[in-house]
């Protein structure tokens, strides 16, 4: 996906969300800021990274909801004014009471292990 002849990008590639697309238009849910901070898209469900742009929560302004993950320093909502109460609840579900990226990672591992054990049961 690319800009049209007039240099305009499709709506979802405009503005603030554009950093989550590669030059060929492929979606990537993580934007690296520096070695200790990444900006990540918030998935609609689950603890893993969104696989496509339609799996990302959007805020009041129609742009992706994102979080700055700063390792042991915690996680912060980016553009907090665009988060409604339901999305704030999703943030707490993902990052726990201490706003911790490690909490999200641990929950993702637990979710993945549970899914794999259920798959193994179904194969038997």
N, C-alpha and C positions, 0 to 999 in steps of 0.2 A: 504494500500500500504506500502511496506517495502523494505528494501535493499535485493538484491539477495544474493545467497550463498557466493559470493565473497565480500560482503559488499558494493556493488555499488548501488546507488539510481538511479531511473529513472532521466533523464536529468532535468526535472522541479523541482526535489527535491534536486538538487545539489547546493552547494554553498550558495550564499547570500539569495536566495529565500526560503531556507529550513525552516527558522524561521516562515514562514506563513503556516506551516503544523503541525498538531498534530502528536503524535507518531504513530497513526493508519493511517496516510496519509490524513486525512481530512483537507480541506483548511479553513483557518481563515484569514480574511483580515486585522486584527489588531494585532500588536505585542507590548505588553506593555513593556516599557523601565523603567519607574518609575511613581510615582504618578502624575507628571506634564507633562510627555512626552510619546506619543505613536507614533509608526511608522505605517502608514496606506498605503495600496495599492490604487493606483489611478484607479478609474473605467473608462471604455471606454466611458460610457454615464451615464447621470443622476447625482444626487448629493448624493445618498445613497452609502453604502458600496457595493463593488462587492460581488456577491453571490457565484461565482465560480472562479477558477483561469483563465478561459478563458475570463472572464469579466474585466481583469486587463490589463492596458496599459503596453507595454514592451519598454525598451529603446534600444539604439544603440547596447548594448552588449547582448541583448536578455533576460535580467533579468527584473523583475517587476520594474515599476517606483513607487517610494514610497515617502511619505511626512512625515516629523516629525511635528506633531501637538503638540504645547506647550501651549494650552489654550490661555489666554490673551496675551502671549508673541508672538503669531503668528504661522505661518507655514513656514517650509523651505523644499525645494526640497532636497532629499537625492541623492548623486551622480549626481549633476547637469550636469556634462559633458556628461551624457547619455541621456539628454533631447534634442530633436530637436525642431525647432521653433513651429511646430504644437502641440507638447506636452507642451511647455511653455504656449501656448495659452490656452490649457485645464486647466493648473494650475490656470491661471488668471480667467478662467470661474468658477472654483470650489471655489477658495478662495478670489476672488474679488481683488480690487486695493490695499487693505491693508494686503493681505496675511493672512486672518483671518479665523480660524476654525469656529468661530461663524457665519460668513457669509455663509459658506458651510452648517451649520446646519439650519440656517434660510431659505436658498434656498431649502433645502431638505424638510422642513416642508411645505413650499409653494407648492412645486411640489407634495407632498403627498396629501395635501388638495385639490389641483386641480384635481388630479387623482380620489380621492374619490367622489368629487362632480360630475365629469363626469360619474362615475360608477352609481351613484344614479339616474342621468338623464336617463341613458340607461335602468335602471330597471323599470322606470315608463311607 
